[in-house]
Structures are given as structure tokens and as C-alpha cells.
Amino acid sequence: MHRFQSLLLLLLFVFLSACSVNSSSVSSPQTPVKPAKLPTVNDLVGKYRLFAGSEVNFDVVEENGQLFMSLFGQREALQKISPTRFKMQDGQLITFESSPSGQYDRFVTLNEGRPRLFIRDESLQRERSQVSNQSAYTAQVMKSAKAGAYAYSRFVSPSRGLVDYAVYLPPQWRRNSNKSYPLMFFLHGQLGWERSFPDSVPAQQLNQWIGNGRIPPMVIVSLRTGRLKGNQEEQWTTPRQETLLTSEASNELRAFIRKQFRAGLSAKTTAIQGHSRGSRGAIHYALKFPNSFSSSVANAFVSDYALPELKRIAQQNQQQIRNSGIPLRISIGDRDEFALNMGRRGSAVIHQYLNKLNIPHDYEVFRGINHGFVNVWNTKMRNGITNGLAELQLHAEAWAKR
């Protein structure tokens, strides 16, 4: 395969489910403006990212009237089909689109049949700066919140600052009701964001499982991790992340979710789940804060560098973990690229170590499944049900014991 295309597919795979067709999560609704004319090639030149703060960008450049896409020093010419449609060498289409303000500042490509939207840096930064306080964020999400669907907004955390999140609200949810729901936090993997879970798990799938009684109505909050100095992506296990996810303070995330969405009213109805780097977080919180969560699921844990710390925490807290009875599940595919190509054995090693300490947990290896969250989520269990459903049922069983 052409080297540039290999890089593109690898990045889209690592993002897993990285982008929604709606680019702005906080902008005020506006009437779309139709562009006055079709774009020239110069109108399409710019630096495009998947989301604000993303470490990876695609440069679209022009040379002698020809458009090129550049990634990590590799460059590929784009064959022009129309003023807004171009084709890569392997036939993959790149379609440029206009923003609601009428500017051509974004392009869409397909990965696994789903659209992936990339937007110019300046547009992303402008959209992020349109709202700047919690009351506006709250008003925005409550206006857009719909039962049986995802909504997107931000929370201003005293411990971590601006936290982008997606929230799934079950079909039964009503804004003015007093009914409460259990809560699941989802932690994305490296290079992911708050839309990683919504773009991998359609609301319709969750609605169907709730509708036929296979899982109870629940609220799911998918968070974007933070950024450290130098724009480095933050691990889910830093002290300020711990505060964000475990604090019972009246101005922190748990209190906000309880007030606005009536979810996770106690630790016994608050689960946590993560994929890849996020699975390191899920295991970390189960071992270090077993009384702060009802249950924990770790998908595709391959962060071998975290093993010494996880072993130390498990050793120190083993009695507290056993006393809490927190259900912990670790699952991974036997075709995981990090295990096959890089020798990562984190899931198997932590499983063996927990067995050594007699800490109860579930461990599952899926045949023929790679590292991607979509595949881990949708693979079938031995009993014929989808793994994602089985893992939500694990959380539900823990909530039922509250």
C-alpha cells in the first residue's frame, strides 16, 4: 500500500471513532450561509485537525495549481474531480464542505463506512472561544439534550479546567422529572476524544438494548482527557484527573452530573470503563479507588509501562479491593496490533498478578479481534451476545446490588 495512505489509515484506526459530522459542540445555533461561489484550490489550503487540541494535523497545500495533502513529511497529490471533491491515489474520496458561516474550512473522508470530519485550526479555535463560562455551557447542553441521544458540551472543573464531554441520555430521561439513573464514565484511548464512544456506539444500539430490557436505562458520560505543558496528552491517572473523576465536592464533575442529568447519585451507581490508554485508567480507579465506583471494565489494556504502578497499587490496596467487591473485567483481542507487533502483554500480566493476589476479576481474550474499540465492543461472546452488551450488563448487576 502507498506509504501516505498507510499513514492515513493507521491514524484513523488509532483514533478509532474519532469524529462526528457535527464539528461544534458549543456554538450557538445559526442559520447556515450558502457560499457565494465554489472554492478555488487556494481557498482549500490550510492546516486541518480532527478536533481542537489534536496532536495530528493534515496540511493541505497548493503547488502550481495542484492540491497536495501532507502528513508527517509524506505528501500525496489529490486528483481533482470537482471544485469540492478530490481523490487520493487509492481512490478514497476527500470532500470539502463549507461551515455554517459559508467558508470552505473542512473536509470529510470515510473510514469503515463512517464519515470523518477534519476542520481548519482557526475554525476550531474560534468555535472553542465562543463560549467561556459554565452557565453558558450548561444552558447549551440542556437545550440540546434529548432522550435517547447524545449531547455535547463542556464542564469547567476546579481541578482540571475545561473538560469536553459527551452525554448519552436514555429514552426515559425527561428534563423535569425526578427519576434518577445509574452512570457510566467512559475514558478514551490515546488520540481519542469525547466523541470516541458516541461514534463507536450508536445511541440506537443503546436504545434498543434498554427498550427490550437487556440493560436498565443509564446515563453515559464520555470525557476528553486533558493537555499538559507542550500540548502533551494527559494520562487518565494524574492527580487532577483523579480529583475530577472521584471528588464528591459540590463544584466538581460528579455533583454537576447529578444536578443536571440526575445520574450517578452515589458511588454505588457510578461505573467506569476505558479503552486502550483509557483502560489503564479503568484498572487504576478500580484498584486505587474501589469504593468510589460500582464496577470497572478495561478494554484492550496494552499500557505495559503502567504495570509497575498498577502492581504496587494492587499490592497496597488488596484487602480494600477484596472488601469492596468491585467487579473488574479485562478484555482484549488475540489479534491486538500492540501485542502482536510491539510485544505488549499488559492485559495478561495484570490478570496473572491479580490472580496471585486473589483479587477477583473477569478476564476475556477474543479470537480474531484487533485493538479497535468498535471490534472489541461488537464481538460476540460464547453465549452469543455482543461483548458491549455483556459489559454493560456487568455494570447493571453491580448497580442492582446497591
matplotlib code that plots the C-alpha trace (Angstrom):
import matplotlib.pyplot as plt

x = [0.0, 1.2, 3.1, 0.9, -2.3, -0.9, -0.2, -3.7, -5.4, -3.2, -4.1, -7.8, -7.6, -5.8, -8.5, -10.9, -14.1, -12.8, -15.2, -18.8, -20.3, -21.2, -18.0, -19.1, -20.3, -20.9, -21.6, -24.9, -27.4, -27.1, -28.8, -26.4, -25.0, -24.6, -21.2, -21.4, -19.2, -17.4, -13.9, -10.7, -7.8, -6.3, -9.5, -8.9, -5.3, -4.8, -3.9, -6.8, -7.3, -9.8, -10.6, -9.2, -6.0, -5.4, -1.7, -2.1, -2.9, -3.2, -1.7, -3.4, -1.0, -1.1, 1.7, 1.3, -2.5, -2.3, -3.5, -1.4, -2.1, 0.8, 1.2, 4.4, 6.5, 4.8, 2.9, 0.3, -1.3, -5.0, -6.8, -9.5, -12.9, -14.8, -14.1, -15.0, -14.2, -10.8, -9.5, -6.4, -4.3, -6.1, -9.5, -10.5, -12.6, -11.9, -14.9, -14.5, -17.5, -18.5, -19.1, -22.4, -20.8, -20.2, -16.5, -14.9, -12.9, -13.5, -13.2, -14.8, -13.4, -14.8, -13.3, -15.1, -18.1, -18.3, -17.6, -14.5, -14.6, -11.4, -11.6, -9.1, -7.3, -8.6, -12.2, -11.8, -10.2, -12.9, -15.6, -13.9, -13.8, -17.4, -18.5, -16.4, -18.4, -20.2, -23.6, -23.5, -22.2, -24.9, -27.6, -26.3, -26.3, -29.7, -31.1, -29.7, -30.2, -32.7, -33.8, -32.3, -29.5, -26.1, -25.4, -22.1, -20.7, -18.1, -17.6, -15.3, -13.6, -11.8, -9.2, -8.7, -10.1, -12.1, -13.4, -15.1, -17.7, -20.5, -23.5, -25.9, -29.4, -31.7, -35.1, -36.9, -35.0, -37.1, -35.7, -38.3, -38.6, -37.2, -36.2, -32.5, -30.3, -27.0, -23.9, -21.0, -17.9, -16.0, -12.3, -11.0, -7.7, -4.7, -5.5, -9.2, -11.7, -15.1, -16.8, -14.9, -17.6, -20.6, -19.1, -18.4, -21.6, -24.7, -27.4, -29.8, -27.9, -28.2, -31.9, -32.7, -31.0, -32.8, -36.1, -36.0, -35.0, -31.5, -29.9, -31.5, -31.8, -28.5, -26.5, -23.1, -20.6, -17.6, -14.8, -11.9, -8.6, -6.6, -3.4, -0.2, 2.7, 3.8, 0.3, 1.1, -1.9, -2.6, -2.9, -6.1, -4.3, -2.7, -3.7, -6.0, -7.8, -8.2, -9.9, -12.1, -13.4, -13.6, -14.3, -17.6, -17.1, -20.2, -18.4, -16.9, -18.0, -20.0, -22.1, -22.7, -23.8, -26.1, -27.7, -28.1, -28.7, -29.8, -27.2, -24.7, -26.3, -23.8, -20.6, -22.6, -24.3, -21.2, -19.3, -16.1, -14.9, -12.0, -10.3, -6.6, -4.9, -8.3, -8.3, -5.2, -7.4, -10.3, -8.0, -6.2, -9.5, -10.8, -7.6, -6.9, -10.5, -12.5, -15.1, -15.7, -17.0, -19.6, -17.7, -14.9, -14.2, -10.9, -10.9, -7.6, -5.2, -1.7, 0.0, 2.8, 4.7, 1.9, 2.3, 4.7, 2.4, -0.7, 1.0, 2.1, -1.4, -2.9, -0.4, -1.1, -4.9, -5.6, -7.6, -9.6, -10.3, -11.4, -13.6, -15.2, -16.3, -15.9, -16.4, -13.4, -13.4, -10.4, -10.9, -8.7, -8.5, -5.9, -5.1, -4.3, -1.7, 0.1, 0.5, 1.4, 3.8, 5.2, 5.1, 2.7, 1.4, -0.3, -3.7, -2.3, 0.3, -2.1, -4.6, -1.9, -0.9, -4.4, -4.8, -1.6, -3.2, -6.5, -8.3, -11.5, -11.9, -13.0, -10.5, -11.5, -9.5, -11.4, -10.4, -9.6, -10.2, -7.8, -7.2, -10.1, -12.8, -15.6, -14.5, -13.9, -17.4, -19.2, -17.6, -19.8, -19.4, -19.6, -23.2, -24.0, -24.5, -22.4, -19.5, -20.6, -23.9, -22.3, -20.1, -23.0, -24.8, -21.8, -22.2, -26.0, -25.6, -23.3, -25.9, -28.6, -26.7, -26.6]
y = [0.0, 3.5, 4.9, 8.0, 6.1, 3.6, 6.5, 7.9, 4.6, 4.0, 7.3, 6.9, 3.4, 4.8, 7.5, 4.5, 6.5, 10.0, 12.4, 13.3, 15.2, 18.0, 19.8, 22.3, 21.2, 24.6, 27.1, 28.9, 27.7, 29.7, 29.8, 28.3, 30.6, 29.2, 30.0, 32.7, 30.7, 27.4, 27.3, 27.7, 25.4, 28.3, 28.5, 24.9, 25.3, 25.1, 23.0, 20.7, 18.8, 16.2, 18.3, 21.2, 20.2, 17.1, 16.2, 15.2, 17.6, 17.3, 20.1, 20.8, 22.8, 24.1, 24.0, 25.1, 24.8, 21.2, 20.3, 18.1, 16.5, 16.4, 14.2, 13.6, 14.8, 12.4, 14.2, 12.9, 14.7, 14.9, 14.3, 16.9, 15.6, 18.9, 22.1, 20.4, 16.7, 15.2, 11.6, 10.0, 7.6, 4.6, 6.0, 7.3, 10.5, 13.8, 16.1, 19.7, 21.4, 24.8, 25.9, 27.4, 30.8, 29.9, 29.3, 26.2, 25.2, 21.4, 18.1, 14.7, 11.3, 7.9, 5.2, 1.9, 3.5, 6.3, 10.0, 11.6, 15.3, 17.5, 21.2, 24.1, 25.1, 28.7, 27.5, 25.0, 27.7, 30.2, 27.7, 26.9, 30.6, 31.4, 30.3, 30.8, 30.2, 27.3, 28.8, 29.1, 25.6, 24.3, 26.2, 24.9, 21.2, 21.4, 23.0, 20.3, 17.3, 14.8, 11.5, 8.5, 10.6, 12.1, 15.7, 17.6, 20.3, 21.3, 21.4, 23.8, 21.7, 23.3, 20.6, 20.2, 23.3, 22.9, 19.3, 18.4, 15.7, 13.8, 12.6, 9.8, 10.2, 7.1, 7.2, 7.5, 10.6, 13.8, 17.2, 18.0, 14.5, 13.4, 9.9, 9.2, 6.8, 4.9, 6.5, 5.1, 7.2, 6.3, 7.0, 7.1, 5.8, 7.8, 10.4, 9.9, 12.5, 12.8, 11.6, 8.4, 6.5, 8.1, 7.5, 3.9, 3.0, 4.4, 5.7, 3.5, 0.4, 1.5, 2.5, -1.0, -2.8, -0.6, -0.9, -4.7, -4.8, -6.2, -3.3, -0.7, 2.9, 4.6, 7.8, 7.5, 10.4, 10.2, 12.6, 14.1, 13.9, 17.0, 18.5, 19.1, 21.5, 21.2, 20.0, 16.5, 14.3, 13.7, 10.2, 9.5, 8.7, 12.1, 13.7, 16.2, 13.5, 11.6, 14.6, 15.2, 11.6, 10.8, 14.1, 14.5, 18.3, 20.3, 22.1, 19.1, 16.8, 14.2, 16.9, 18.6, 15.3, 14.6, 18.0, 18.3, 14.7, 13.0, 10.3, 8.5, 9.7, 7.6, 5.7, 2.5, 3.6, 5.1, 2.7, 3.4, 1.9, 2.6, 1.5, 1.3, 4.1, 4.6, 1.0, 1.8, 4.4, 2.0, -0.5, 2.3, 3.5, 0.0, -0.7, 2.7, 3.9, 0.7, 2.4, 5.2, 3.1, 0.4, -1.6, -1.3, -2.6, -2.3, -3.0, -3.6, -2.7, -2.6, 0.1, -2.1, 1.0, 1.3, -2.2, -1.4, 1.3, -0.9, -3.8, -1.5, -0.1, -3.6, -4.9, -2.0, -2.0, -5.7, -6.1, -3.0, -4.1, -7.5, -6.0, -3.6, -6.5, -4.2, -6.2, -5.7, -7.0, -7.0, -7.9, -7.9, -9.4, -12.0, -10.0, -6.8, -5.0, -3.7, -7.2, -8.7, -6.0, -4.5, -7.3, -5.6, -8.1, -5.7, -7.4, -10.9, -9.7, -7.7, -10.7, -13.0, -10.6, -10.1, -13.9, -14.1, -11.6, -13.4, -10.3, -11.4, -10.2, -11.4, -11.9, -12.5, -12.9, -12.6, -14.7, -12.8, -9.3, -6.4, -3.4, -1.3, -0.4, -0.9, -4.5, -5.3, -3.8, -5.7, -9.1, -11.9, -13.7, -17.5, -17.1, -15.3, -11.8, -8.7, -8.0, -4.4, -5.6, -8.1, -5.4, -3.1, -5.9, -6.4, -2.7, -3.2, -6.2, -4.1, -1.3, -3.8, -4.7, -1.1]
z = [0.0, -0.7, 2.3, 2.7, 2.6, 5.1, 7.5, 6.9, 7.6, 10.7, 12.2, 11.5, 13.1, 16.2, 16.5, 16.4, 16.1, 16.2, 14.6, 14.2, 11.3, 13.7, 14.4, 17.1, 20.4, 22.0, 19.2, 19.3, 16.6, 13.4, 10.1, 7.6, 4.9, 1.4, -0.1, -2.7, -5.1, -5.4, -3.9, -5.8, -4.8, -2.8, -0.7, 0.4, 1.6, 5.3, 8.4, 9.3, 12.6, 13.8, 16.9, 18.7, 20.6, 18.4, 18.1, 14.5, 11.6, 7.9, 5.8, 2.5, 0.3, -3.3, -5.8, -9.4, -9.2, -7.8, -4.3, -2.1, 1.3, 3.7, 6.8, 8.8, 5.9, 3.4, 0.6, -1.9, -4.8, -4.8, -8.1, -8.7, -9.6, -9.0, -7.1, -3.8, -4.5, -4.8, -4.9, -3.4, -5.3, -3.8, -4.9, -1.5, -1.8, 0.0, 0.0, 1.1, 2.8, 4.0, 7.6, 8.7, 8.0, 4.4, 4.4, 3.0, 6.1, 6.5, 4.6, 5.0, 4.3, 5.0, 7.3, 7.9, 6.1, 8.6, 7.9, 9.4, 9.5, 9.7, 10.3, 9.9, 13.0, 13.1, 12.8, 15.7, 17.9, 17.0, 17.9, 21.2, 22.2, 21.5, 25.0, 28.1, 31.3, 32.9, 32.9, 29.1, 28.7, 30.9, 29.1, 25.8, 26.8, 28.4, 25.3, 23.0, 25.4, 24.0, 25.4, 23.6, 22.1, 22.7, 23.6, 23.7, 25.9, 28.4, 32.1, 34.0, 36.6, 39.6, 39.4, 35.6, 33.9, 30.7, 30.2, 26.9, 27.3, 25.5, 27.4, 26.4, 27.9, 27.9, 26.2, 29.5, 30.5, 31.0, 31.8, 34.5, 36.0, 39.4, 38.2, 38.7, 36.7, 37.1, 35.4, 33.5, 32.8, 29.6, 29.1, 25.5, 24.3, 23.0, 20.4, 21.1, 22.4, 23.9, 20.7, 20.6, 22.4, 20.7, 17.2, 18.1, 20.0, 18.2, 20.5, 18.6, 19.8, 23.4, 23.0, 21.6, 24.5, 27.0, 25.1, 25.2, 28.9, 28.4, 30.3, 32.5, 31.5, 32.2, 31.5, 29.9, 30.1, 27.7, 28.6, 26.7, 28.5, 29.4, 28.0, 29.8, 29.0, 25.4, 24.4, 25.6, 26.0, 29.7, 31.2, 33.0, 36.2, 37.1, 40.5, 38.9, 36.8, 40.0, 41.6, 38.5, 38.5, 42.2, 44.0, 45.9, 46.1, 45.3, 42.4, 40.7, 37.9, 39.9, 41.5, 38.2, 36.6, 39.5, 39.3, 35.5, 34.5, 37.8, 37.3, 39.5, 42.7, 44.7, 44.1, 44.1, 40.9, 39.2, 36.9, 34.9, 31.6, 29.3, 26.1, 25.4, 27.4, 28.9, 30.1, 32.1, 33.8, 34.4, 36.1, 38.1, 39.5, 40.4, 42.3, 43.9, 44.5, 44.7, 46.9, 44.5, 41.7, 41.3, 38.7, 36.1, 32.6, 30.8, 27.0, 25.2, 28.0, 26.4, 28.5, 29.8, 31.1, 33.7, 35.1, 37.9, 39.3, 38.9, 40.7, 43.5, 44.0, 43.9, 46.4, 48.8, 48.5, 48.0, 51.2, 50.5, 46.9, 48.1, 50.8, 48.3, 46.0, 43.0, 39.7, 37.4, 33.9, 31.5, 27.8, 24.8, 21.3, 20.4, 17.2, 19.0, 17.0, 20.0, 21.4, 18.0, 16.7, 19.9, 22.3, 24.7, 27.3, 29.8, 29.9, 30.5, 33.1, 35.2, 35.0, 36.3, 39.1, 40.3, 40.4, 42.5, 45.0, 44.9, 43.7, 41.9, 38.3, 34.9, 32.0, 28.4, 25.2, 22.0, 19.0, 15.8, 17.3, 16.9, 19.1, 17.8, 20.3, 17.7, 17.2, 20.9, 21.6, 18.9, 19.0, 20.1, 23.4, 23.7, 24.7, 21.5, 22.9, 22.0, 24.3, 24.7, 26.0, 28.3, 29.8, 30.3, 32.0, 34.3, 35.4, 35.7, 38.0, 40.2, 40.3, 41.2, 44.4, 45.6]

ax = plt.figure().add_subplot(projection="3d")
ax.plot(x, y, z, "-o")
ax.set_aspect("equal")
plt.show()
